[in-house]
Amino acid sequence: MSLRPYRDIDRRKSRQIRVGNVLVGGGAPISVQTMTNTLTHDVAATVNQVEAAARAGADIVRVSCPDEESTAGLKQIVKQVSVPIVADIHFHYKRAIEAAEAGAACLRINPGNIGDAQRVKDVVKAAKDHGCSMRIGVNAGSLERHLLEKYGEPNPAAMVESALEHAKILEDNDFREFKISVKASDVFLAVAAYNELASACDYPLHLGITEAGGLRSGTVKSSIGMGSLLWAGIGDTIRVSLSADPVEEVKVGFDMLKSLDLRHRGVRIVSCPSCARQGFNVIETVQILEERLAHIPTPVSLSIIGCVVNGPGEARETDIGLTGGGGGSHKMYLSGVAHHNIRDEEKIEHIVKLVEAKAAEMEAAKAEAKKAANAAAAE
C-alpha cells in the first residue's frame, strides 16, 4: 500500500498497440510525441528536426504526407532517424499505402474520409503487410457534415460518435492496431470528449489540446486540459500542440508527466519564486542550471531554495539541494542530508558536477540491476 495514497493515479486499462518499437497503452509508459513543421520532401531538414526532438526525449514523431513527394521523402527519412515515424494522412488513400510501404510505423488517418470500402481495405492491407498501426484523429474543427447536421455544432457526443464510427470501419476489416484522439482547441470540449470516449471503448488514447497557442499560453492551456485527464488516469500517449519549436513541445510534455509523477526524464528542479530573504539570485541561478543540465536524461531531483525557511525541508525530498545562507556561503544537501557549504561564486559549477556525478551513479546502478536481472533470467 502506498504511503502517499493521494499521489496515486489509477490509469485507465486499455488494450496495447505498437508504434514501431514503442508500446502504447496496456500499462506501457505514457509516450511523448511531437510533429515536424518542415516540408517532408526536404529530407535533410526533416531528419534534423526529428533527431532534435529525439534528443529532447521524443518517443514518436509525426510528419505530414500530403503528396507523393512527401511519401518518397519519408522512405529516406525513416532510414536515418532513431524514433518511429507517424505519417499524417488526411484524404488520399494512396498516400496512406505509400507511407506504409515507405516504413511509417503508424498512419494518422480517419478511414471514413478516404473513400469507399475497397480503398479502406487496401489501406488496412498495406498496414497489416508492413506492421503499421493507425491513429484515428478526430478534430472538433473538421467533424463530418452528417454529425454537424445531427448535433448542430461540435460537442463531445459528436466527437465520440465520429471516433467510434471510424473505429468500427477498422474493426469490420479485422484491424485493431489503432489508437484514438478527440482533439479540440476548447479545453472543456476536449476534456469532456476524452472522458466520454474513455468510458466507451478500451482502445489506447492519444491526448492533445489542438491549436493550443504559443509557448506560454499553449503550455498553460494544454496543462490544464491534458493534466486533468492524465490525473484521472486517461491517456496513453500525448502531444502538446504549440506554435513553437517541436523540441519545446517535447520538453513541456515531459514536464507535465513529471509533475504528475507519471514519467521521469531529465533533471527535476524544485525552486522557490525568490523573495527578499534569498541569499542568492534564485531566478538567474535556475535559468542557468536549466540550460547547463538540459543534456542529462537521468531523473535526478534538485532543489534550489533561496533561504533556510523552506530550504532544508525541500532538500530532504531531493537528491541534491542548495539552500541560501548569509555571507555568500550556502548549504549543500546530498540525499536529503546537510553535507557541506559552498561559496556563492562556485555554486553553479559545483552543482553541475554534483548532478552529473549523481546521474552517472544512477545509470551505473540501473545497468548493474539490468545485468543481474538478465543473468537471473538466463539461469
C-alpha positions as CSV (number, residue, x, y, z in Angstrom):
1,M,0.0,0.0,0.0
2,S,1.3,3.4,-0.9
3,L,2.5,5.6,1.9
4,R,1.2,8.6,-0.1
5,P,-2.2,7.4,-1.5
6,Y,-3.1,11.0,-2.5
7,R,-0.3,10.7,-5.2
8,D,-1.7,7.5,-6.7
9,I,-3.1,7.7,-10.2
10,D,-5.2,4.7,-11.3
11,R,-4.6,4.6,-15.0
12,R,-7.4,3.6,-17.3
13,K,-7.0,0.0,-18.5
14,S,-6.6,-0.2,-22.3
15,R,-5.5,-2.6,-24.9
16,Q,-1.9,-2.3,-26.2
17,I,-0.6,-1.5,-29.7
18,R,2.8,-0.9,-31.1
19,V,4.2,2.1,-32.9
20,G,7.5,0.9,-34.2
21,N,9.4,-0.2,-31.1
22,V,7.2,1.9,-28.8
23,L,4.4,0.2,-26.9
24,V,1.3,2.4,-26.4
25,G,-1.5,1.5,-23.9
26,G,-1.8,-1.6,-21.8
27,G,0.1,-0.1,-18.9
28,A,3.1,1.0,-21.0
29,P,4.8,4.3,-20.1
30,I,3.0,7.3,-21.5
31,S,4.9,8.2,-24.6
32,V,5.6,11.8,-25.7
33,Q,5.1,12.9,-29.3
34,T,5.7,15.9,-31.5
35,M,5.3,16.8,-35.1
36,T,7.8,18.3,-37.6
37,N,7.0,21.6,-39.3
38,T,9.5,21.1,-42.2
39,L,8.4,20.1,-45.7
40,T,8.7,16.3,-45.6
41,H,10.2,16.1,-49.0
42,D,13.1,18.2,-47.6
43,V,14.7,15.1,-46.2
44,A,17.7,16.7,-44.5
45,A,15.7,19.4,-42.7
46,T,13.1,16.9,-41.6
47,V,15.7,14.4,-40.3
48,N,17.5,17.2,-38.4
49,Q,14.2,18.2,-36.8
50,V,13.2,14.6,-35.9
51,E,16.6,14.0,-34.3
52,A,16.5,17.2,-32.3
53,A,13.1,16.1,-30.9
54,A,14.5,12.7,-30.2
55,R,17.5,14.1,-28.3
56,A,14.9,16.1,-26.2
57,G,13.2,12.7,-25.4
58,A,10.5,12.4,-28.0
59,D,9.4,8.8,-28.3
60,I,7.5,9.2,-31.6
61,V,7.5,12.0,-34.2
62,R,4.8,12.7,-36.8
63,V,5.4,14.1,-40.3
64,S,2.9,15.3,-42.9
65,C,2.4,13.4,-46.1
66,P,0.1,15.4,-48.3
67,D,1.7,14.3,-51.7
68,E,3.8,11.7,-53.4
69,E,6.9,13.8,-53.0
70,S,6.4,13.6,-49.2
71,T,5.9,9.9,-49.1
72,A,9.0,9.5,-51.3
73,G,10.9,11.6,-48.8
74,L,9.5,9.6,-45.9
75,K,11.2,6.5,-47.3
76,Q,14.6,8.2,-46.9
77,I,13.7,9.7,-43.5
78,V,12.8,6.5,-41.7
79,K,16.3,5.1,-42.6
80,Q,18.1,8.0,-40.9
81,V,16.2,8.6,-37.7
82,S,16.2,6.9,-34.3
83,V,12.4,7.1,-33.4
84,P,9.3,5.7,-35.0
85,I,7.6,8.0,-37.6
86,V,3.9,8.6,-37.9
87,A,2.7,9.6,-41.3
88,D,-0.1,12.3,-41.3
89,I,-2.7,11.4,-43.9
90,H,-5.9,13.2,-44.5
91,F,-7.9,12.2,-47.5
92,H,-5.9,10.4,-50.2
93,Y,-5.8,6.7,-49.6
94,K,-2.8,6.2,-51.9
95,R,-0.7,8.4,-49.7
96,A,-1.5,6.0,-46.8
97,I,-0.5,3.0,-48.8
98,E,2.7,4.7,-49.9
99,A,3.6,5.8,-46.3
100,A,3.1,2.2,-45.0
101,E,5.3,0.9,-47.8
102,A,7.9,3.6,-47.1
103,G,8.3,2.4,-43.5
104,A,6.0,4.6,-41.4
105,A,5.3,3.0,-38.0
106,C,1.8,4.5,-37.8
107,L,-0.7,6.2,-40.0
108,R,-2.7,9.2,-38.7
109,I,-5.9,8.8,-40.7
110,N,-9.7,8.8,-40.5
111,P,-10.7,5.8,-42.5
112,G,-14.2,7.2,-43.2
113,N,-12.6,10.1,-45.1
114,I,-10.5,8.2,-47.6
115,G,-13.3,6.8,-49.9
116,D,-15.2,3.6,-50.5
117,A,-14.9,0.3,-48.7
118,Q,-12.4,-1.1,-51.2
119,R,-10.0,1.8,-50.5
120,V,-10.2,1.2,-46.8
121,K,-9.5,-2.5,-47.3
122,D,-6.4,-1.5,-49.4
123,V,-5.1,0.8,-46.7
124,V,-5.7,-1.8,-44.0
125,K,-3.9,-4.5,-46.1
126,A,-0.9,-2.2,-46.5
127,A,-0.8,-1.5,-42.8
128,K,-1.0,-5.2,-42.0
129,D,1.6,-6.1,-44.6
130,H,4.1,-3.6,-43.2
131,G,3.4,-3.8,-39.5
132,C,1.9,-0.3,-39.4
133,S,-0.5,0.8,-36.7
134,M,-3.0,3.7,-37.0
135,R,-4.4,6.7,-35.2
136,I,-7.9,7.7,-35.7
137,G,-7.7,11.5,-35.3
138,V,-11.0,13.3,-34.7
139,N,-10.8,17.1,-34.5
140,A,-13.6,19.4,-33.5
141,G,-12.8,21.7,-36.3
142,S,-13.3,19.1,-39.1
143,L,-16.2,16.9,-38.0
144,E,-18.2,15.1,-40.7
145,R,-21.1,17.0,-42.1
146,H,-23.8,14.5,-41.1
147,L,-22.7,14.8,-37.4
148,L,-22.7,18.6,-37.6
149,E,-26.2,18.4,-39.0
150,K,-27.3,15.9,-36.3
151,Y,-25.8,17.8,-33.3
152,G,-25.8,21.4,-34.7
153,E,-22.3,22.1,-33.5
154,P,-19.1,20.3,-32.4
155,N,-19.8,18.7,-29.0
156,P,-18.5,15.7,-27.0
157,A,-21.2,13.4,-28.3
158,A,-20.5,14.2,-31.9
159,M,-16.8,13.8,-31.5
160,V,-17.1,10.4,-29.7
161,E,-19.6,9.2,-32.3
162,S,-17.2,10.2,-35.1
163,A,-14.4,8.3,-33.4
164,L,-16.5,5.2,-32.9
165,E,-17.7,5.3,-36.5
166,H,-14.2,5.3,-37.7
167,A,-13.2,2.6,-35.2
168,K,-16.0,0.3,-36.5
169,I,-14.7,0.7,-40.1
170,L,-11.3,-0.7,-39.0
171,E,-12.9,-3.4,-36.8
172,D,-15.0,-4.5,-39.6
173,N,-11.8,-5.0,-41.6
174,D,-10.4,-7.1,-38.7
175,F,-7.9,-4.3,-37.8
176,R,-7.5,-3.3,-34.2
177,E,-3.9,-1.9,-34.0
178,F,-5.1,1.6,-33.5
179,K,-5.3,4.4,-31.0
180,I,-7.8,7.3,-31.0
181,S,-7.7,11.0,-30.3
182,V,-10.6,13.5,-30.0
183,K,-8.9,16.9,-30.0
184,A,-10.3,20.4,-29.7
185,S,-8.9,23.8,-29.1
186,D,-11.5,24.3,-26.4
187,V,-10.3,22.8,-23.2
188,F,-13.8,22.0,-21.9
189,L,-14.9,20.3,-25.1
190,A,-11.7,18.2,-25.4
191,V,-11.8,17.1,-21.8
192,A,-15.4,16.1,-22.0
193,A,-14.9,14.3,-25.2
194,Y,-12.0,12.3,-23.9
195,N,-13.8,11.4,-20.7
196,E,-16.8,10.1,-22.8
197,L,-14.5,8.2,-25.2
198,A,-12.6,6.6,-22.3
199,S,-15.8,5.1,-21.0
200,A,-17.0,4.0,-24.4
201,C,-14.0,1.9,-25.5
202,D,-10.8,0.3,-24.4
203,Y,-8.5,1.5,-27.2
204,P,-5.4,3.5,-26.2
205,L,-6.0,7.2,-26.3
206,H,-3.7,9.9,-27.7
207,L,-4.2,13.1,-25.8
208,G,-3.9,16.7,-27.1
209,I,-5.4,20.1,-26.9
210,T,-5.1,21.1,-30.5
211,E,-4.0,24.5,-31.7
212,A,-3.3,25.4,-28.0
213,G,-1.4,28.6,-28.9
214,G,2.1,30.0,-28.3
215,L,4.7,28.6,-25.9
216,R,3.4,30.2,-22.7
217,S,-0.3,30.4,-23.3
218,G,-0.3,27.0,-25.1
219,T,1.6,25.3,-22.3
220,V,-0.9,26.6,-19.7
221,K,-3.9,25.6,-21.8
222,S,-2.5,22.1,-22.5
223,S,-1.5,21.6,-18.9
224,I,-5.0,22.4,-17.7
225,G,-6.7,20.1,-20.2
226,M,-4.3,17.3,-20.6
227,G,-3.2,17.5,-16.9
228,S,-6.8,16.9,-15.7
229,L,-7.2,13.9,-18.0
230,L,-3.8,12.4,-17.0
231,W,-4.6,12.9,-13.3
232,A,-7.9,11.0,-13.9
233,G,-5.8,8.1,-15.4
234,I,-6.8,8.8,-19.0
235,G,-4.2,8.9,-21.8
236,D,-1.5,6.6,-23.2
237,T,0.5,8.9,-25.4
238,I,0.5,12.7,-25.6
239,R,1.4,15.6,-27.9
240,V,1.5,19.2,-26.6
241,S,0.5,21.3,-29.7
242,L,2.3,24.6,-29.6
243,S,3.1,27.4,-32.0
244,A,6.7,26.8,-31.1
245,D,9.8,24.7,-31.8
246,P,8.8,21.0,-31.7
247,V,11.5,20.5,-29.1
248,E,9.6,22.8,-26.8
249,E,6.5,20.5,-27.2
250,V,8.6,17.6,-26.0
251,K,10.0,19.5,-23.0
252,V,6.5,20.6,-21.9
253,G,5.2,17.1,-22.4
254,F,7.8,15.6,-20.1
255,D,7.4,18.4,-17.6
256,M,3.7,17.6,-17.5
257,L,4.3,13.9,-16.9
258,K,7.0,14.6,-14.3
259,S,4.6,17.0,-12.4
260,L,2.1,14.1,-12.1
261,D,4.8,11.5,-11.2
262,L,3.8,9.6,-14.3
263,R,7.1,9.5,-16.0
264,H,10.5,10.9,-15.2
265,R,13.2,12.2,-17.7
266,G,15.8,14.7,-17.0
267,V,16.6,16.8,-14.0
268,R,13.6,17.9,-12.0
269,I,14.3,21.3,-10.4
270,V,12.3,22.4,-7.3
271,S,12.9,26.1,-6.8
272,C,11.3,29.0,-4.9
273,P,9.9,32.1,-6.5
274,S,12.5,34.2,-4.7
275,C,11.9,37.0,-2.2
276,A,13.8,39.5,0.0
277,R,15.1,36.6,2.1
278,Q,17.1,35.0,-0.7
279,G,20.8,34.5,-0.1
280,F,21.5,34.4,-3.9
281,N,19.8,35.3,-7.2
282,V,17.4,32.3,-7.4
283,I,15.8,33.2,-10.8
284,E,19.1,33.6,-12.5
285,T,20.6,30.5,-10.9
286,V,17.6,28.3,-12.0
287,Q,17.7,29.7,-15.6
288,I,21.4,28.9,-15.9
289,L,21.1,25.4,-14.3
290,E,18.2,24.5,-16.6
291,E,20.4,25.3,-19.6
292,R,23.5,23.6,-18.2
293,L,21.6,20.4,-17.1
294,A,19.4,20.0,-20.2
295,H,21.7,17.3,-21.6
296,I,21.1,14.9,-18.7
297,P,18.2,12.4,-19.3
298,T,18.5,10.7,-15.9
299,P,15.7,11.6,-13.5
300,V,17.8,13.5,-10.9
301,S,15.9,15.8,-8.4
302,L,17.4,19.1,-7.4
303,S,16.1,21.8,-5.1
304,I,17.3,25.4,-5.3
305,I,15.9,27.4,-2.4
306,G,17.0,30.9,-1.6
307,C,16.8,30.8,2.2
308,V,16.5,28.4,5.2
309,V,12.8,28.8,5.7
310,N,11.8,26.1,3.3
311,G,15.3,25.0,2.0
312,P,16.1,22.2,4.4
313,G,12.6,20.7,4.1
314,E,12.7,20.7,0.3
315,A,16.3,19.4,0.3
316,R,15.2,16.3,2.3
317,E,13.0,15.3,-0.7
318,T,15.6,15.7,-3.4
319,D,18.8,14.0,-4.5
320,I,20.8,17.3,-4.3
321,G,19.8,20.6,-2.6
322,L,21.1,24.1,-2.3
323,T,19.8,26.4,0.5
324,G,20.9,30.1,0.6
325,G,22.8,31.3,3.6
326,G,24.4,34.5,4.7
327,G,27.8,36.0,4.0
328,G,28.0,34.5,0.5
329,S,28.1,30.9,1.8
330,H,25.3,28.4,1.1
331,K,24.5,24.9,2.3
332,M,24.6,21.9,0.1
333,Y,22.5,18.8,0.8
334,L,23.1,15.3,-0.6
335,S,20.4,12.7,-0.4
336,G,18.5,14.9,1.9
337,V,21.3,15.4,4.5
338,A,23.2,18.6,5.1
339,H,26.7,17.9,3.7
340,H,28.9,20.9,3.1
341,N,29.0,24.6,2.4
342,I,29.7,26.3,-0.9
343,R,30.8,29.8,-1.8
344,D,28.3,31.8,-3.9
345,E,30.6,32.3,-6.9
346,E,31.3,28.5,-7.1
347,K,27.7,27.2,-6.8
348,I,26.8,26.8,-10.5
349,E,29.9,24.7,-11.5
350,H,29.7,22.8,-8.2
351,I,26.0,21.8,-8.7
352,V,26.5,20.8,-12.3
353,K,29.3,18.4,-11.3
354,L,27.2,17.0,-8.4
355,V,24.3,16.4,-10.7
356,E,26.4,14.8,-13.4
357,A,28.0,12.6,-10.8
358,K,24.7,11.6,-9.4
359,A,23.3,10.8,-12.9
360,A,26.3,8.6,-13.7
361,E,25.9,6.8,-10.4
362,M,22.2,6.2,-11.1
363,E,22.8,5.0,-14.6
364,A,25.5,2.6,-13.4
365,A,23.2,1.2,-10.8
366,K,20.5,0.7,-13.4
367,A,22.9,-1.0,-15.7
368,E,24.0,-3.3,-12.9
369,A,20.5,-4.2,-12.0
370,K,19.7,-5.0,-15.6
371,K,22.8,-7.2,-15.8
372,A,21.8,-9.0,-12.7
373,A,18.2,-9.5,-14.0
374,N,19.5,-10.8,-17.3
375,A,21.8,-13.2,-15.5
376,A,19.0,-14.5,-13.3
377,A,16.7,-15.0,-16.3
378,A,19.4,-17.0,-18.1
379,E,19.8,-19.4,-15.2
